[in-house]
Amino acid sequence: MSETGGYFPRWRLKTEGRILPDERLPTGQTVVLGFQHVVAMFGSTVLAPILMGFDPNVSILFSGISTLIFFIAVGGRVPSYLGSSFAFIGPVLVATGAAAGAVNPDISLALGGIIAAGALYTLIGLLVMFVGHRWIERLMPPVLTGAIVAAIGLVLAPIAVSNASGSGPASPDGDQLSRWIAITTFVAVGVVAVYAPGMARRLPILIGGAVAYLAYMVVTNGFGLGAPVDFSGVAAAAWFGWPHFTAPTFSASAITLIAPVVIILVAENLGHIKAIGAMTDRDLDPYLGRAFIGDGIATMFSGAFGGTGMTTYAENMGVMAVTRIFSTLVFLVAAAVAIILGFSPKFGALIQTIPGPVIGGLSIVVFGLIAATAGRIWVENKVDFSEPRNLITVGVALVLGAGNFKLQVAGFTLDGIGTATIGAIALYHLLGMTSRRA
Protein backbone atom coordinates (compact mmCIF):
# COMPACT_ATOMS: atom_id res chain seq x y z
CA MET A 1 0.00 0.00 0.00
CA SER A 2 1.10 3.58 -0.52
CA GLU A 3 0.92 6.82 1.29
CA THR A 4 -2.53 7.35 -0.24
CA GLY A 5 -3.86 4.26 1.52
CA GLY A 6 -5.06 2.58 -1.69
CA TYR A 7 -3.72 -0.21 -3.86
CA PHE A 8 -3.45 2.19 -6.81
CA PRO A 9 -2.16 5.75 -6.46
CA ARG A 10 -4.40 8.80 -6.71
CA TRP A 11 -2.68 10.40 -9.67
CA ARG A 12 -2.21 14.12 -9.06
CA LEU A 13 -2.41 16.49 -12.04
CA LYS A 14 0.89 18.18 -12.88
CA THR A 15 1.67 20.12 -16.03
CA GLU A 16 5.39 20.87 -15.90
CA GLY A 17 8.72 19.54 -14.67
CA ARG A 18 9.38 15.91 -13.82
CA ILE A 19 6.18 13.84 -13.72
CA LEU A 20 6.48 11.04 -11.14
CA PRO A 21 4.67 7.66 -11.30
CA ASP A 22 1.77 8.82 -9.12
CA GLU A 23 1.32 12.07 -11.07
CA ARG A 24 -0.37 12.66 -14.40
CA LEU A 25 -0.43 15.06 -17.31
CA PRO A 26 -3.61 16.36 -18.98
CA THR A 27 -5.46 13.65 -20.92
CA GLY A 28 -4.36 14.79 -24.39
CA GLN A 29 -0.67 14.78 -23.50
CA THR A 30 -1.01 11.41 -21.79
CA VAL A 31 -2.49 9.90 -24.97
CA VAL A 32 0.28 11.32 -27.16
CA LEU A 33 2.97 10.02 -24.81
CA GLY A 34 1.34 6.58 -24.79
CA PHE A 35 1.60 6.45 -28.60
CA GLN A 36 5.23 7.53 -28.34
CA HIS A 37 6.06 4.60 -26.05
CA VAL A 38 4.47 2.14 -28.48
CA VAL A 39 6.56 3.56 -31.31
CA ALA A 40 9.73 3.35 -29.22
CA MET A 41 9.06 -0.28 -28.34
CA PHE A 42 7.63 -1.26 -31.72
CA GLY A 43 10.79 -2.28 -33.56
CA SER A 44 12.03 -4.64 -30.88
CA THR A 45 8.61 -5.95 -29.86
CA VAL A 46 7.82 -6.98 -33.43
CA LEU A 47 11.32 -8.11 -34.43
CA ALA A 48 11.63 -10.72 -31.68
CA PRO A 49 8.55 -12.78 -32.70
CA ILE A 50 9.55 -12.55 -36.37
CA LEU A 51 12.99 -14.01 -35.59
CA MET A 52 11.40 -16.84 -33.57
CA GLY A 53 8.77 -17.58 -36.21
CA PHE A 54 5.85 -16.39 -34.05
CA ASP A 55 2.80 -14.44 -35.24
CA PRO A 56 3.68 -10.75 -34.68
CA ASN A 57 -0.01 -9.87 -34.31
CA VAL A 58 -0.35 -12.22 -31.36
CA SER A 59 2.86 -10.97 -29.78
CA ILE A 60 1.97 -7.27 -30.06
CA LEU A 61 -1.50 -8.05 -28.68
CA PHE A 62 -0.02 -9.77 -25.65
CA SER A 63 2.58 -7.06 -25.14
CA GLY A 64 -0.39 -4.77 -24.48
CA ILE A 65 -2.16 -7.30 -22.26
CA SER A 66 1.10 -8.06 -20.44
CA THR A 67 1.65 -4.36 -19.74
CA LEU A 68 -1.80 -4.26 -18.13
CA ILE A 69 -0.99 -7.35 -16.05
CA PHE A 70 2.25 -5.76 -14.85
CA PHE A 71 0.43 -2.50 -14.07
CA ILE A 72 -2.04 -4.36 -11.86
CA ALA A 73 0.66 -6.49 -10.19
CA VAL A 74 2.67 -3.46 -9.04
CA GLY A 75 -0.42 -1.39 -8.22
CA GLY A 76 0.44 1.25 -10.81
CA ARG A 77 3.60 2.18 -8.86
CA VAL A 78 6.32 1.15 -11.37
CA PRO A 79 6.29 2.61 -14.89
CA SER A 80 7.04 -0.10 -17.45
CA TYR A 81 6.07 -1.43 -20.86
CA LEU A 82 6.36 -5.19 -21.40
CA GLY A 83 7.42 -6.56 -24.75
CA SER A 84 8.88 -9.67 -26.38
CA SER A 85 12.10 -10.74 -24.69
CA PHE A 86 15.12 -11.36 -26.91
CA ALA A 87 16.51 -13.73 -24.29
CA PHE A 88 14.05 -16.36 -25.54
CA ILE A 89 15.22 -16.28 -29.17
CA GLY A 90 18.17 -18.67 -28.88
CA PRO A 91 16.51 -21.29 -26.67
CA VAL A 92 13.29 -21.22 -28.73
CA LEU A 93 15.13 -21.69 -32.02
CA VAL A 94 17.21 -24.53 -30.59
CA ALA A 95 14.26 -26.23 -28.88
CA THR A 96 12.13 -26.17 -32.04
CA GLY A 97 14.86 -26.65 -34.64
CA ALA A 98 13.61 -23.56 -36.47
CA ALA A 99 15.64 -20.98 -38.38
CA ALA A 100 15.53 -17.29 -37.55
CA GLY A 101 12.96 -15.42 -39.60
CA ALA A 102 11.25 -18.55 -40.93
CA VAL A 103 7.86 -19.94 -39.94
CA ASN A 104 8.31 -22.01 -36.79
CA PRO A 105 6.80 -25.50 -37.35
CA ASP A 106 6.92 -26.49 -33.65
CA ILE A 107 5.78 -23.28 -32.04
CA SER A 108 3.60 -25.19 -29.57
CA LEU A 109 6.71 -26.83 -28.05
CA ALA A 110 8.24 -23.41 -27.51
CA LEU A 111 5.04 -22.18 -25.86
CA GLY A 112 5.21 -24.96 -23.29
CA GLY A 113 8.75 -23.91 -22.40
CA ILE A 114 7.74 -20.25 -22.24
CA ILE A 115 4.90 -21.07 -19.83
CA ALA A 116 7.30 -23.07 -17.65
CA ALA A 117 9.71 -20.12 -17.61
CA GLY A 118 6.85 -17.82 -16.59
CA ALA A 119 5.82 -20.17 -13.79
CA LEU A 120 9.39 -20.30 -12.46
CA TYR A 121 9.62 -16.51 -12.72
CA THR A 122 6.41 -16.17 -10.68
CA LEU A 123 7.75 -18.50 -7.98
CA ILE A 124 10.92 -16.41 -7.76
CA GLY A 125 8.74 -13.32 -7.35
CA LEU A 126 6.83 -14.92 -4.49
CA LEU A 127 10.10 -15.90 -2.82
CA VAL A 128 11.42 -12.35 -3.18
CA MET A 129 8.26 -10.98 -1.59
CA PHE A 130 8.82 -13.11 1.49
CA VAL A 131 12.62 -13.15 1.92
CA GLY A 132 13.88 -10.17 -0.12
CA HIS A 133 16.09 -10.03 -3.22
CA ARG A 134 19.61 -10.14 -1.79
CA TRP A 135 19.85 -13.89 -2.40
CA ILE A 136 19.50 -13.28 -6.15
CA GLU A 137 22.52 -10.99 -6.11
CA ARG A 138 24.52 -13.63 -4.23
CA LEU A 139 23.46 -16.49 -6.52
CA MET A 140 23.98 -14.50 -9.72
CA PRO A 141 26.52 -11.69 -9.23
CA PRO A 142 27.25 -9.40 -12.20
CA VAL A 143 30.14 -11.54 -13.43
CA LEU A 144 27.70 -14.43 -13.96
CA THR A 145 24.80 -12.49 -15.46
CA GLY A 146 27.21 -10.86 -17.88
CA ALA A 147 28.71 -14.21 -18.90
CA ILE A 148 25.27 -15.74 -19.51
CA VAL A 149 24.06 -12.75 -21.53
CA ALA A 150 27.21 -12.85 -23.68
CA ALA A 151 26.80 -16.60 -24.27
CA ILE A 152 23.25 -16.09 -25.54
CA GLY A 153 24.41 -13.44 -28.01
CA LEU A 154 27.24 -15.65 -29.28
CA VAL A 155 24.97 -18.67 -29.75
CA LEU A 156 22.79 -16.55 -32.03
CA ALA A 157 25.64 -15.09 -34.10
CA PRO A 158 25.74 -17.83 -36.80
CA ILE A 159 21.96 -17.51 -37.28
CA ALA A 160 22.23 -13.76 -37.90
CA VAL A 161 25.12 -14.12 -40.34
CA SER A 162 23.31 -16.90 -42.20
CA ASN A 163 20.26 -14.72 -42.86
CA ALA A 164 22.33 -11.66 -43.64
CA SER A 165 24.37 -13.68 -46.17
CA GLY A 166 21.26 -14.82 -47.99
CA SER A 167 21.72 -18.47 -47.03
CA GLY A 168 18.96 -18.71 -44.41
CA PRO A 169 15.24 -19.36 -44.97
CA ALA A 170 14.52 -15.67 -44.37
CA SER A 171 16.90 -14.76 -47.24
CA PRO A 172 16.33 -17.24 -50.07
CA ASP A 173 18.13 -15.25 -52.78
CA GLY A 174 21.58 -16.19 -51.55
CA ASP A 175 23.32 -13.43 -53.53
CA GLN A 176 25.38 -10.35 -52.98
CA LEU A 177 22.26 -8.20 -52.85
CA SER A 178 21.25 -9.80 -49.56
CA ARG A 179 24.63 -9.05 -48.04
CA TRP A 180 24.63 -5.41 -49.13
CA ILE A 181 21.08 -4.86 -47.88
CA ALA A 182 22.05 -6.41 -44.53
CA ILE A 183 25.05 -4.05 -44.35
CA THR A 184 22.81 -1.12 -45.23
CA THR A 185 20.48 -2.17 -42.42
CA PHE A 186 22.96 -2.24 -39.57
CA VAL A 187 24.75 0.89 -40.83
CA ALA A 188 21.39 2.72 -40.90
CA VAL A 189 20.60 1.54 -37.39
CA GLY A 190 24.00 2.74 -36.17
CA VAL A 191 23.69 6.14 -37.86
CA VAL A 192 20.25 6.72 -36.31
CA ALA A 193 21.45 5.61 -32.87
CA VAL A 194 24.45 7.97 -32.96
CA TYR A 195 23.44 10.98 -35.07
CA ALA A 196 19.64 11.27 -35.16
CA PRO A 197 18.19 14.29 -33.34
CA GLY A 198 15.97 14.18 -30.24
CA MET A 199 13.58 11.28 -29.81
CA ALA A 200 14.50 9.77 -33.17
CA ARG A 201 17.74 8.59 -31.59
CA ARG A 202 15.65 6.36 -29.31
CA LEU A 203 14.16 4.52 -32.31
CA PRO A 204 17.17 3.04 -34.15
CA ILE A 205 15.63 -0.38 -34.87
CA LEU A 206 12.41 1.12 -36.22
CA ILE A 207 13.94 3.93 -38.30
CA GLY A 208 17.02 2.00 -39.44
CA GLY A 209 14.87 -0.96 -40.47
CA ALA A 210 12.53 1.36 -42.39
CA VAL A 211 15.46 2.95 -44.25
CA ALA A 212 16.78 -0.48 -45.27
CA TYR A 213 13.26 -1.60 -46.27
CA LEU A 214 12.95 1.41 -48.60
CA ALA A 215 16.43 0.78 -50.02
CA TYR A 216 15.48 -2.83 -50.77
CA MET A 217 12.28 -1.66 -52.51
CA VAL A 218 14.19 0.83 -54.66
CA VAL A 219 16.65 -1.84 -55.79
CA THR A 220 14.10 -4.63 -56.34
CA ASN A 221 10.68 -3.12 -57.03
CA GLY A 222 12.25 -0.10 -58.76
CA PHE A 223 15.19 -1.53 -60.70
CA GLY A 224 14.23 -5.22 -60.80
CA LEU A 225 17.51 -6.46 -59.34
CA GLY A 226 15.97 -8.99 -56.95
CA ALA A 227 12.74 -10.48 -55.62
CA PRO A 228 10.36 -7.53 -55.19
CA VAL A 229 8.30 -6.84 -52.08
CA ASP A 230 4.79 -8.28 -52.61
CA PHE A 231 2.00 -6.20 -51.08
CA SER A 232 -0.87 -8.35 -52.35
CA GLY A 233 -1.26 -9.96 -48.93
CA VAL A 234 -1.53 -6.55 -47.29
CA ALA A 235 -4.22 -5.44 -49.75
CA ALA A 236 -6.22 -8.63 -49.17
CA ALA A 237 -6.00 -8.57 -45.36
CA ALA A 238 -8.84 -7.17 -43.28
CA TRP A 239 -8.34 -4.12 -41.10
CA PHE A 240 -9.66 -5.90 -38.03
CA GLY A 241 -9.90 -9.58 -37.15
CA TRP A 242 -8.91 -12.24 -34.63
CA PRO A 243 -5.22 -13.18 -34.38
CA HIS A 244 -4.22 -16.80 -34.95
CA PHE A 245 -3.82 -18.24 -31.46
CA THR A 246 -1.78 -21.41 -30.83
CA ALA A 247 -2.15 -23.88 -27.96
CA PRO A 248 0.99 -25.02 -26.11
CA THR A 249 2.33 -28.54 -25.72
CA PHE A 250 4.71 -29.48 -22.94
CA SER A 251 7.98 -31.27 -23.60
CA ALA A 252 10.58 -31.89 -20.91
CA SER A 253 13.43 -31.28 -23.35
CA ALA A 254 11.99 -27.96 -24.54
CA ILE A 255 11.33 -26.87 -20.96
CA THR A 256 14.92 -27.61 -19.89
CA LEU A 257 16.17 -25.53 -22.82
CA ILE A 258 13.89 -22.53 -22.36
CA ALA A 259 13.25 -22.28 -18.60
CA PRO A 260 16.84 -21.16 -17.71
CA VAL A 261 16.08 -17.90 -19.54
CA VAL A 262 14.47 -16.82 -16.25
CA ILE A 263 17.97 -16.00 -14.98
CA ILE A 264 18.26 -13.29 -17.64
CA LEU A 265 14.73 -12.00 -17.06
CA VAL A 266 15.38 -11.64 -13.33
CA ALA A 267 18.57 -9.70 -14.02
CA GLU A 268 16.77 -7.47 -16.56
CA ASN A 269 13.89 -6.68 -14.25
CA LEU A 270 16.16 -6.10 -11.26
CA GLY A 271 18.17 -3.60 -13.30
CA HIS A 272 14.98 -1.94 -14.57
CA ILE A 273 13.60 -1.40 -11.07
CA LYS A 274 16.92 -0.05 -9.80
CA ALA A 275 17.26 2.34 -12.76
CA ILE A 276 13.72 3.71 -12.48
CA GLY A 277 14.17 4.12 -8.74
CA ALA A 278 17.30 6.18 -9.37
CA MET A 279 15.57 8.34 -12.00
CA THR A 280 12.59 9.07 -9.76
CA ASP A 281 14.51 9.30 -6.47
CA ARG A 282 12.27 6.62 -4.98
CA ASP A 283 12.95 3.27 -3.35
CA LEU A 284 11.14 0.80 -5.59
CA ASP A 285 12.75 -2.30 -4.04
CA PRO A 286 9.53 -3.13 -2.11
CA TYR A 287 7.83 -3.68 -5.49
CA LEU A 288 10.52 -5.98 -6.89
CA GLY A 289 8.77 -9.24 -5.96
CA ARG A 290 5.48 -7.98 -7.39
CA ALA A 291 7.29 -6.89 -10.57
CA PHE A 292 8.70 -10.42 -10.97
CA ILE A 293 5.24 -11.88 -10.42
CA GLY A 294 3.74 -9.49 -12.97
CA ASP A 295 6.32 -10.47 -15.59
CA GLY A 296 5.89 -14.16 -14.77
CA ILE A 297 2.10 -14.17 -15.03
CA ALA A 298 2.28 -12.08 -18.23
CA THR A 299 4.73 -14.58 -19.76
CA MET A 300 2.51 -17.54 -18.86
CA PHE A 301 -0.61 -15.84 -20.21
CA SER A 302 1.16 -14.87 -23.44
CA GLY A 303 2.57 -18.37 -23.94
CA ALA A 304 -0.82 -19.96 -23.35
CA PHE A 305 -2.18 -18.36 -26.54
CA GLY A 306 0.81 -18.26 -28.87
CA GLY A 307 2.70 -15.17 -27.72
CA THR A 308 6.35 -14.74 -26.80
CA GLY A 309 7.93 -14.49 -23.36
CA MET A 310 7.67 -10.98 -21.92
CA THR A 311 10.07 -8.65 -20.17
CA THR A 312 10.44 -5.00 -19.18
CA TYR A 313 11.94 -2.95 -21.98
CA ALA A 314 15.12 -0.89 -21.85
CA GLU A 315 13.82 1.37 -24.66
CA ASN A 316 11.05 2.27 -22.27
CA MET A 317 13.60 3.62 -19.76
CA GLY A 318 15.28 5.65 -22.50
CA VAL A 319 12.06 7.42 -23.40
CA MET A 320 11.35 8.21 -19.75
CA ALA A 321 14.88 9.49 -19.20
CA VAL A 322 14.54 11.90 -22.15
CA THR A 323 11.01 13.13 -21.40
CA ARG A 324 11.29 12.99 -17.57
CA ILE A 325 7.71 11.70 -17.56
CA PHE A 326 7.24 8.59 -15.41
CA SER A 327 3.46 8.64 -14.98
CA THR A 328 2.18 5.06 -15.03
CA LEU A 329 -1.07 6.20 -16.69
CA VAL A 330 0.91 6.69 -19.91
CA PHE A 331 1.40 2.92 -20.06
CA LEU A 332 -2.33 2.24 -19.92
CA VAL A 333 -2.60 4.18 -23.20
CA ALA A 334 0.39 2.33 -24.67
CA ALA A 335 -1.17 -1.01 -23.73
CA ALA A 336 -4.48 -0.05 -25.38
CA VAL A 337 -2.73 0.95 -28.63
CA ALA A 338 -0.80 -2.36 -28.73
CA ILE A 339 -3.99 -4.36 -28.18
CA ILE A 340 -5.73 -2.56 -31.05
CA LEU A 341 -2.78 -3.28 -33.39
CA GLY A 342 -2.92 -6.94 -32.36
CA PHE A 343 -6.42 -7.19 -33.76
CA SER A 344 -5.41 -5.87 -37.19
CA PRO A 345 -4.54 -8.59 -39.77
CA LYS A 346 -3.51 -5.84 -42.18
CA PHE A 347 -0.85 -4.75 -39.70
CA GLY A 348 0.36 -8.35 -39.43
CA ALA A 349 0.46 -8.74 -43.23
CA LEU A 350 2.54 -5.57 -43.55
CA ILE A 351 5.05 -6.91 -41.01
CA GLN A 352 5.36 -10.12 -43.03
CA THR A 353 6.57 -8.14 -46.06
CA ILE A 354 9.85 -7.20 -44.35
CA PRO A 355 12.60 -8.59 -46.65
CA GLY A 356 14.84 -11.37 -45.37
CA PRO A 357 18.09 -9.40 -45.75
CA VAL A 358 16.63 -6.60 -43.62
CA ILE A 359 15.75 -9.12 -40.92
CA GLY A 360 19.29 -10.48 -41.18
CA GLY A 361 20.81 -7.03 -40.75
CA LEU A 362 18.60 -6.26 -37.77
CA SER A 363 19.53 -9.65 -36.30
CA ILE A 364 23.22 -8.77 -36.45
CA VAL A 365 22.54 -5.58 -34.50
CA VAL A 366 20.19 -7.11 -31.94
CA PHE A 367 22.18 -10.29 -31.29
CA GLY A 368 25.38 -8.26 -31.15
CA LEU A 369 23.84 -5.90 -28.61
CA ILE A 370 22.82 -8.87 -26.48
CA ALA A 371 26.43 -10.03 -26.35
CA ALA A 372 27.78 -6.49 -25.89
CA THR A 373 25.43 -5.90 -22.96
CA ALA A 374 27.67 -8.24 -21.00
CA GLY A 375 30.49 -5.72 -21.25
CA ARG A 376 28.25 -2.99 -19.90
CA ILE A 377 27.25 -5.19 -16.96
CA TRP A 378 30.89 -5.94 -16.13
CA VAL A 379 32.04 -2.33 -16.46
CA GLU A 380 29.18 -0.79 -14.48
CA ASN A 381 29.68 -3.31 -11.67
CA LYS A 382 33.50 -3.07 -11.76
CA VAL A 383 34.03 -6.79 -12.25
CA ASP A 384 37.67 -7.63 -11.56
CA PHE A 385 39.07 -9.86 -14.31
CA SER A 386 42.43 -10.09 -12.62
CA GLU A 387 40.64 -12.48 -10.26
CA PRO A 388 41.13 -16.02 -11.71
CA ARG A 389 37.70 -17.15 -10.50
CA ASN A 390 35.97 -14.47 -12.60
CA LEU A 391 38.21 -14.91 -15.63
CA ILE A 392 37.90 -18.70 -15.82
CA THR A 393 34.13 -18.68 -15.25
CA VAL A 394 33.50 -16.13 -18.00
CA GLY A 395 35.93 -17.78 -20.42
CA VAL A 396 34.33 -21.20 -20.03
CA ALA A 397 30.79 -19.79 -20.37
CA LEU A 398 31.66 -17.90 -23.56
CA VAL A 399 33.18 -20.91 -25.29
CA LEU A 400 30.38 -23.26 -24.21
CA GLY A 401 27.86 -20.80 -25.65
CA ALA A 402 29.70 -19.84 -28.83
CA GLY A 403 30.54 -23.47 -29.58
CA ASN A 404 27.00 -24.60 -28.73
CA PHE A 405 28.39 -27.28 -26.40
CA LYS A 406 25.70 -29.95 -25.90
CA LEU A 407 25.43 -32.31 -22.96
CA GLN A 408 23.16 -35.27 -22.25
CA VAL A 409 21.78 -35.10 -18.71
CA ALA A 410 19.19 -37.64 -17.45
CA GLY A 411 17.93 -38.25 -20.96
CA PHE A 412 17.72 -34.55 -21.86
CA THR A 413 20.00 -32.54 -24.11
CA LEU A 414 21.32 -29.23 -22.85
CA ASP A 415 22.41 -26.95 -25.69
CA GLY A 416 25.05 -24.24 -25.54
CA ILE A 417 22.84 -21.78 -23.67
CA GLY A 418 21.86 -24.35 -21.06
CA THR A 419 25.39 -25.62 -20.50
CA ALA A 420 26.78 -22.07 -20.39
CA THR A 421 24.14 -20.95 -17.88
CA ILE A 422 24.21 -23.92 -15.52
CA GLY A 423 27.95 -24.48 -15.99
CA ALA A 424 28.83 -20.86 -15.21
CA ILE A 425 26.75 -20.80 -12.02
CA ALA A 426 28.11 -24.15 -10.81
CA LEU A 427 31.73 -23.39 -11.70
CA TYR A 428 31.68 -19.91 -10.12
CA HIS A 429 30.34 -21.13 -6.80
CA LEU A 430 32.57 -24.22 -6.85
CA LEU A 431 35.66 -22.03 -7.29
CA GLY A 432 34.46 -19.80 -4.44
CA MET A 433 34.04 -22.58 -1.88
CA THR A 434 37.55 -22.13 -0.46
CA SER A 435 37.16 -18.37 0.03
CA ARG A 436 33.82 -18.89 1.75
CA ARG A 437 35.36 -21.38 4.19
CA ALA A 438 38.14 -18.94 4.95
ROMIKE-704698 format. One record per residue (C-alpha): x, y, z; residue in three letters. Coordinates in pm, whole numbers, plus 50000, padded with zeros to 5 digits. Layout:
BEGIN
XYZala;...
END
This chain:
BEGIN
500005000050000met;501105035849948ser;500925068250129glu;497475073549976thr;496145042650152gly;494945025849831gly;496284997949614tyr;496555021949319phe;497845057549354pro;495605088049329arg;497325104049033trp;497795141249094arg;497595164948796leu;500895181848712lys;501675201248397thr;505395208748410glu;508725195448533gly;509385159148618arg;506185138448628ile;506485110448886leu;504675076648870pro;501775088249088asp;501325120748893glu;499635126648560arg;499575150648269leu;496395163648102pro;494545136547908thr;495645147947561gly;499335147847650gln;498995114147821thr;497515099047503val;500285113247284val;502975100247519leu;501345065847521gly;501605064547140phe;505235075347166gln;506065046047395his;504475021447152val;506565035646869val;509735033547078ala;509064997247166met;507634987446828phe;510794977246644gly;512034953646912ser;508614940547014thr;507824930246657val;511324918946557leu;511634892846832ala;508554872246730pro;509554874546363ile;512994859946441leu;511404831646643met;508774824246379gly;505854836146595phe;502804855646476asp;503684892546532pro;499994901346569asn;499654877846864val;502864890347022ser;501974927346994ile;498504919547132leu;499984902347435phe;502584929447486ser;499614952347552gly;497844927047774ile;501104919447956ser;501654956448026thr;498204957448187leu;499014926548395ile;502254942448515phe;500434975048593phe;497964956448814ile;500664935148981ala;502674965449096val;499584986149178gly;500445012548919gly;503605021849114arg;506325011548863val;506295026148511pro;507044999048255ser;506074985747914tyr;506364948147860leu;507424934447525gly;508884903347362ser;512104892647531ser;515124886447309phe;516514862747571ala;514054836447446phe;515224837247083ile;518174813347112gly;516514787147333pro;513294787847127val;515134783146798leu;517214754746941val;514264737747112ala;512134738346796thr;514864733546536gly;513614764446353ala;515644790246162ala;515534827146245ala;512964845846040gly;511254814545907ala;507864800646006val;508314779946321asn;506804745046265pro;506924735146635asp;505784767246796ile;503604748147043ser;506714731747195leu;508244765947249ala;505044778247414leu;505214750447671gly;508754760947760gly;507744797547776ile;504904789348017ile;507304769348235ala;509714798848239ala;506854821848341gly;505824798348621ala;509394797048754leu;509624834948728tyr;506414838348932thr;507754815049202leu;510924835949224ile;508744866849265gly;506834850849551leu;510104841049718leu;511424876549682val;508264890249841met;508824868950149phe;512624868550192val;513884898349988gly;516094899749678his;519614898649821arg;519854861149760trp;519504867249385ile;522524890149389glu;524524863749577arg;523464835149348leu;523984855049028met;526524883149077pro;527254906048780pro;530144884648657val;527704855748604leu;524804875148454thr;527214891448212gly;528714857948110ala;525274842648049ile;524064872547847val;527214871547632ala;526804834047573ala;523254839147446ile;524414865647199gly;527244843547072leu;524974813347025val;522794834546797leu;525644849146590ala;525744821746320pro;521964824946272ile;522234862446210ala;525124858845966val;523314831045780ser;520264852845714asn;522334883445636ala;524374863245383ser;521264851845201gly;521724815345297ser;518964812945559gly;515244806445503pro;514524843345563ala;516904852445276ser;516334827644993pro;518134847544722asp;521584838144845gly;523324865744647asp;525384896544702gln;522264918044715leu;521254902045044ser;524634909545196arg;524634945945087trp;521084951445212ile;522054935945547ala;525054959545565ile;522814988845477thr;520484978345758thr;522964977646043phe;524755008945917val;521395027245910ala;520605015446261val;524005027446383gly;523695061446214val;520255067246369val;521455056146713ala;524455079746704val;523445109846493tyr;519645112746484ala;518195142946666pro;515975141846976gly;513585112847019met;514505097746683ala;517745085946841arg;515655063647069arg;514165045246769leu;517175030446585pro;515634996246513ile;512415011246378leu;513945039346170ile;517025020046056gly;514874990445953gly;512535013645761ala;515465029545575val;516784995245473ala;513264984045373tyr;512955014145140leu;516435007844998ala;515484971744923tyr;512284983444749met;514195008344534val;516654981644421val;514104953744366thr;510684968844297asn;512254999044124gly;515194984743930phe;514234947843920gly;517514935444066leu;515974910144305gly;512744895244438ala;510364924744481pro;508304931644792val;504794917244739asp;502004938044892phe;499134916544765ser;498744900445107gly;498474934545271val;495784945645025ala;493784913745083ala;494004914345464ala;491164928345672ala;491664958845890trp;490344941046197phe;490104904246285gly;491094877646537trp;494784868246562pro;495784832046505his;496184817646854phe;498224785946917thr;497854761247204ala;500994749847389pro;502334714647428thr;504714705247706phe;507984687347640ser;510584681147909ala;513434687247665ser;511994720447546ala;511334731347904ile;514924723948011thr;516174744747718leu;513894774747764ile;513254777248140ala;516844788448229pro;516084821048046val;514474831848375val;517974840048502ile;518264867148236ile;514734880048294leu;515384883648667val;518574903048598ala;516774925348344glu;513894933248575asn;516164939048874leu;518174964048670gly;514984980648543his;513604986048893ile;516924999549020lys;517265023448724ala;513725037148752ile;514175041249126gly;517305061849063ala;515575083448800met;512595090749024thr;514515093049353asp;512275066249502arg;512955032749665asp;511145008049441leu;512754977049596asp;509534968749789pro;507834963249451tyr;510524940249311leu;508774907649404gly;505484920249261arg;507294931148943ala;508704895848903phe;505244881248958ile;503744905148703gly;506324895348441asp;505894858448523gly;502104858348497ile;502284879248177ala;504734854248024thr;502514824648114met;499394841647979phe;501164851347656ser;502574816347606gly;499184800447665ala;497824816447346phe;500814817447113gly;502704848347228gly;506354852647320thr;507934855147664gly;507674890247808met;510074913547983thr;510444950048082thr;511944970547802tyr;515124991147815ala;513825013747534glu;511055022747773asn;513605036248024met;515285056547750gly;512065074247660val;511355082148025met;514885094948080ala;514545119047785val;511015131347860thr;511295129948243arg;507715117048244ile;507245085948459phe;503465086448502ser;502185050648497thr;498935062048331leu;500915066948009val;501405029247994phe;497675022448008leu;497405041847680val;500395023347533ala;498834989947627ala;495524999547462ala;497275009547137val;499204976447127ala;496014956447182ile;494274974446895ile;497224967246661leu;497084930646764gly;493584928146624phe;494594941346281ser;495464914146023pro;496494941645782lys;499154952546030phe;500364916546057gly;500464912645677ala;502544944345645leu;505054930945899ile;505364898845697gln;506574918645394thr;509854928045565ile;512604914145335pro;514844886345463gly;518094906045425pro;516634934045638val;515754908845908ile;519294895245882gly;520814929745925gly;518604937446223leu;519534903546370ser;523224912346355ile;522544944246550val;520194928946806val;522184897146871phe;525384917446885gly;523844941047139leu;522824911347352ile;526434899747365ala;527784935147411ala;525434941047704thr;527674917647900ala;530494942847875gly;528254970148010arg;527254948148304ile;530894940648387trp;532044976748354val;529184992148552glu;529684966948833asn;533504969348824lys;534034932148775val;537674923748844asp;539074901448569phe;542434899148738ser;540644875248974glu;541134839848829pro;537704828548950arg;535974855348740asn;538214850948437leu;537904813048418ile;534134813248475thr;533504838748200val;535934822247958gly;534334788047997val;530794802147963ala;531664821047644leu;533184790947471val;530384767447579leu;527864792047435gly;529704801647117ala;530544765347042gly;527004754047127asn;528394727247360phe;525704700547410lys;525434676947704leu;523164647347775gln;521784649048129val;519194623648255ala;517934617547904gly;517724654547814phe;520004674647589thr;521324707747715leu;522414730547431asp;525054757647446gly;522844782247633ile;521864756547894gly;525394743847950thr;526784779347961ala;524144790548212thr;524214760848448ile;527954755248401gly;528834791448479ala;526754792048798ile;528114758548919ala;531734766148830leu;531684800948988tyr;530344788749320his;532574757849315leu;535664779749271leu;534464802049556gly;534044774249812met;537554778749954thr;537164816350003ser;533824811150175arg;535364786250419arg;538144810650495ala;
END
